[in-house]
Each structure stands twice: as C-alpha cells, then as structure tokens.
Amino acid sequence: MAGKSNRGWHLIRGWAMAVYVFMFLPVAVVVLLSFNASQFGSFPMTGFSFRWFVELAQNEAILRAFRTSVILGALTAVFSTTLGVLASLALVRYDVPGRNMITTMLIAPILVPEVVLAVALLLFLNFLGLPKSFPLLLAGHVIFTLPFVILVVQARLVSIKRDIEEAALSLGASPRQTFFEITLPLMMPAVLAGGLFAFTISFDDITGTLFWKPGGVETVPTQIFAMLRNSISPEINALGTVMILMTVGLPLIGLAIARKVASKGGS
C-alpha cells in the first residue's frame, strides 16, 4: 500500500510540474526572445542584445502608454486602498445594518466575469449619457480592484484585537488618534499589500480598459494589443518582459516590505 501511495504522489507531482511548465514556458520564451539580436522572433537566436529594449525606450507611443498605465494604476491604488480601509473598518468594527448584504455587493465584482462587468458598466454609462473619459476609466478600475483590497484588509483587521483600541481610548486618546497611532500601523502590512494588488491588477488589465478607455488613451496592455494587430514586433517581447518584471516584482517587493513592517510592529 505504501508503494502505491508513493507512486500516486509522484504521479500527482509529475502532472503538477507538467502543468506549471505548460503555463510558464511561453512566458520564458517571450523573455528569452526579447534579448534576440535578430528582428525575427524565432529560434535559433542569432545573438544576445539589448537592442529592442533601447528601441522600446525610444518609442513615444509606448512611453506615453506606460505613463498612462502608471498614473492610472497609482490613482487606482490610492482610491481603492482608501475606500477599502474605510469600508473594512465600518464592516468589521461597527454593527452596520445589512452588513452581510453590503459585503456581498462590495465583493461581487470578483464573482462576475470581467467582460460582463465591463459591458454592464459601459451600458450603464451610455444609459446615463456620459461619454468615455479618464475619470470614468479610473472609476471602472477602482470598482474592479476594490474587492481585493477589502478582502486583504478585512482579514488583517479581524485579527487585531479590539482590546488594544479600547485601551487607547480609555487612556484619553481620541478615536482619530487611536486609528492613526494604533489601528493603522497594525493594519499597514495589509494596506500596503492591498495597494500593490490594486496597482498590479490595474496596470495589467486589458478587458475592462478596452471597453472603458476614451479615444486616444492607451495603456500598456491595450498598446500591445494594438501593435499585435499589425505585426509581431520584437519590441512587443521586450515590453512583455518589462511588464512581467513589474507585475511579478512589485508584489514580491511589497511582500518583503509588509513582512518587515509586520516584524517591526511585532517587536
């Protein structure tokens, strides 16, 4: 029996490894071809070069899309984190009427397919007679990223004992002082993680952005999509590598910062 059990686990591990290779091998190919000296994105590679990254840095359309994505992601992170912290405090610390229904409504965008949410919001804007604009694009990203922030912050807030806040209030601290000097520092790892989640999701989003963006405004994903309509340029591989580094590196950096903050708070 033990031998059969071991063989079963080896088989499961083998299938898991095969799935991971199937998922991440195309990503590795994109990163590898971004350093290909040839203008043709194919194997065998003719040499190792940073040529396409240099041309990427000189492409005004891509730089403009990158700036738009960074600004949109930063604003999304700020608004989503602020609203997520306030909503989490209200839903966890206070007896709000209809709390379960409100929580479900706030988290609902995660449960709904993004394309359905994008179309629904677009139809609602058309019903209101509002033209597409950058603020409405920002609102769409906030709606989509807010549930992630709420889930992360709520999980942290539930673990913070109410006794600590009550002790501060009993010692003469005002509710505002208690929040900024006690509650917020204890919540900071989750706040940072939620903000980075919101920025990364906004920076990487394409489905909702295609429906919500006004004419003439391009983000990095939509710029890549537009470039793919004409031809597969090696610059796309370089841009894909930059996006992979950002979307993977930022959460890892945020996790390291959150752990450092948590360890300082614990000590």
C-alpha positions in Angstrom: 0.0 0.0 0.0 2.8 2.4 0.9 4.5 1.8 -2.5 1.2 2.5 -4.4 0.7 5.7 -2.3 4.2 6.9 -3.1 3.7 6.2 -6.8 0.4 8.1 -6.7 2.1 11.1 -5.1 4.9 11.0 -7.6 2.3 10.9 -10.4 0.5 14.0 -8.9 3.7 15.9 -8.6 4.6 15.0 -12.2 1.3 16.3 -13.5 1.6 19.4 -11.4 5.1 20.1 -12.8 3.8 19.5 -16.4 1.0 22.0 -15.8 3.5 24.6 -14.5 5.8 24.0 -17.4 2.9 24.4 -19.9 1.8 27.6 -18.2 5.2 29.3 -17.8 7.2 28.1 -20.8 5.6 30.6 -23.2 6.4 33.4 -20.7 10.0 32.2 -20.6 10.1 32.1 -24.4 8.9 35.8 -24.6 11.6 36.8 -22.1 14.3 34.9 -24.0 13.3 36.3 -27.4 13.3 39.9 -26.1 17.1 39.6 -26.0 17.4 38.2 -29.5 19.6 40.3 -31.8 17.5 39.4 -34.8 14.4 41.2 -35.8 12.6 37.9 -36.3 11.2 36.5 -33.1 12.1 32.9 -33.7 14.7 30.3 -32.9 17.6 29.7 -33.2 18.6 33.1 -31.7 21.3 34.9 -33.7 22.8 36.6 -30.6 22.2 38.3 -27.3 21.3 42.0 -27.5 19.5 44.8 -25.6 18.6 46.4 -28.9 14.9 46.0 -28.5 14.8 47.5 -25.0 16.7 50.5 -26.4 14.2 50.9 -29.2 11.4 50.4 -26.7 12.7 53.3 -24.6 12.7 55.5 -27.8 9.1 54.6 -28.8 7.0 57.6 -27.9 3.7 55.7 -28.2 4.8 53.0 -25.8 6.3 55.6 -23.3 3.0 57.5 -23.4 1.1 54.3 -22.7 3.5 53.4 -19.9 3.0 56.8 -18.3 -0.8 56.4 -18.6 -0.7 52.9 -17.0 1.5 54.1 -14.1 -0.7 57.1 -13.4 -3.9 55.1 -13.7 -2.5 52.3 -11.5 -1.3 54.7 -8.9 -4.6 56.6 -8.7 -6.5 53.3 -8.6 -4.3 52.1 -5.7 -4.9 55.3 -3.8 -8.7 55.3 -4.2 -9.1 51.6 -3.8 -7.0 51.4 -0.7 -8.7 54.4 0.9 -12.2 53.1 0.2 -11.2 49.6 1.2 -9.8 50.7 4.6 -12.9 52.8 5.4 -15.3 50.0 4.2 -13.4 47.4 6.2 -13.4 49.5 9.4 -17.2 50.1 9.0 -18.0 46.4 8.3 -15.7 44.9 10.9 -15.7 47.3 13.8 -19.3 48.6 13.7 -22.7 46.9 13.6 -23.8 48.3 10.2 -27.4 47.4 9.1 -27.3 44.9 6.2 -23.6 44.3 6.8 -23.7 40.9 5.0 -25.5 42.2 2.0 -23.1 45.2 1.7 -20.1 42.9 2.0 -21.5 40.7 -0.8 -22.2 43.7 -3.0 -18.6 45.0 -2.5 -17.1 41.7 -3.3 -19.4 40.9 -6.2 -17.1 42.3 -8.9 -14.7 39.4 -8.2 -17.5 36.8 -8.8 -18.7 38.4 -12.1 -16.6 37.7 -15.2 -14.7 40.9 -16.1 -16.1 41.1 -19.6 -19.6 41.0 -18.2 -18.7 43.7 -15.7 -17.1 45.8 -18.4 -20.1 45.6 -20.7 -22.5 46.3 -17.9 -20.7 49.4 -16.8 -20.4 50.6 -20.4 -24.2 50.1 -21.0 -24.9 52.0 -17.7 -22.7 54.9 -18.8 -24.5 55.0 -22.2 -27.8 55.0 -20.3 -26.7 58.0 -18.3 -25.4 59.7 -21.4 -21.9 60.0 -20.1 -19.1 60.0 -22.6 -16.0 57.9 -22.0 -13.3 59.7 -20.1 -10.2 59.1 -18.0 -12.1 59.6 -14.7 -14.7 57.0 -15.7 -11.9 54.6 -16.7 -10.4 55.2 -13.3 -13.8 54.5 -11.7 -14.0 51.2 -13.5 -10.6 50.1 -12.3 -11.5 51.1 -8.7 -14.7 49.1 -8.9 -12.8 46.1 -10.1 -9.8 46.3 -7.7 -11.7 47.4 -4.5 -12.9 43.9 -3.5 -9.3 42.6 -3.4 -8.3 45.4 -1.1 -11.3 44.8 1.1 -10.6 41.1 1.5 -7.0 41.7 2.4 -7.6 44.5 4.9 -10.6 42.7 6.5 -8.5 39.6 7.1 -5.9 41.7 8.9 -8.4 43.8 10.8 -10.3 40.8 12.2 -7.0 39.5 13.7 -6.4 42.9 15.5 -7.9 42.7 19.0 -10.5 45.3 19.8 -9.0 45.5 23.4 -5.9 47.4 22.1 -8.1 50.1 20.7 -10.3 50.3 23.7 -7.2 50.6 26.0 -6.0 53.6 23.9 -9.5 55.2 24.2 -9.6 54.6 27.9 -6.2 56.3 28.3 -7.6 59.5 26.8 -6.8 59.1 23.1 -9.4 60.4 20.7 -10.9 58.0 18.0 -8.8 59.7 15.4 -5.6 59.3 17.4 -6.4 55.7 18.1 -6.9 55.0 14.4 -3.7 56.7 13.2 -1.4 55.7 16.0 -2.8 52.2 16.9 -5.1 50.7 14.3 -3.5 51.9 11.1 0.1 50.9 12.0 -1.2 47.4 12.8 -3.1 47.3 9.5 -0.2 48.7 7.5 1.1 45.4 6.0 -2.4 44.6 4.7 -2.9 48.2 3.5 0.4 48.0 1.5 -0.4 44.6 0.1 -3.9 45.8 -0.9 -2.5 48.9 -2.6 0.1 46.8 -4.5 -2.7 44.3 -5.5 -4.8 47.2 -6.9 -1.9 48.8 -8.8 -0.8 45.5 -10.3 -4.3 44.5 -11.4 -5.0 47.9 -12.8 -1.6 48.1 -14.6 -2.2 44.6 -16.2 -5.9 45.0 -17.0 -7.0 44.9 -20.7 -10.5 43.6 -20.8 -12.2 46.4 -18.9 -9.8 49.0 -20.2 -10.7 48.2 -23.8 -14.4 48.9 -23.0 -13.9 52.0 -20.8 -11.0 53.9 -22.2 -11.7 57.1 -24.2 -10.4 57.5 -27.7 -6.7 58.4 -27.9 -5.9 57.0 -24.5 -3.8 53.8 -24.5 -2.4 51.8 -21.6 0.4 49.3 -21.9 -1.8 46.2 -22.4 -4.0 48.0 -25.0 -0.9 49.3 -26.8 0.4 45.8 -27.0 -3.0 44.6 -28.4 -2.9 47.4 -31.0 0.7 46.5 -32.0 -0.3 42.8 -32.4 -2.9 43.8 -35.0 -0.3 44.8 -37.4 2.7 42.5 -36.8 4.6 40.8 -34.1 7.5 43.2 -33.5 10.4 42.2 -31.2 9.6 45.3 -29.2 6.5 43.5 -28.0 8.7 40.8 -26.5 10.8 43.5 -24.7 7.6 45.2 -23.5 6.2 41.9 -22.3 9.4 41.3 -20.3 9.1 44.7 -18.7 5.5 44.0 -17.7 6.4 40.6 -16.4 9.1 42.1 -14.2 6.7 44.8 -12.9 3.7 42.5 -12.2 5.9 39.9 -10.5 8.5 42.1 -8.9 6.2 44.6 -7.3 4.1 42.1 -5.3 7.4 40.4 -4.2 8.8 43.8 -3.1 5.5 44.6 -1.4 5.5 41.3 0.4 9.1 41.9 1.7 8.1 45.4 2.9 4.9 44.1 4.5 6.9 41.4 6.4 9.5 43.9 7.5 6.7 46.3 8.8 4.9 43.4 10.5 8.1 42.2 12.2 8.8 45.7 13.4 5.3 46.0 14.7 5.5 42.7 16.4 8.8 43.6 18.1 
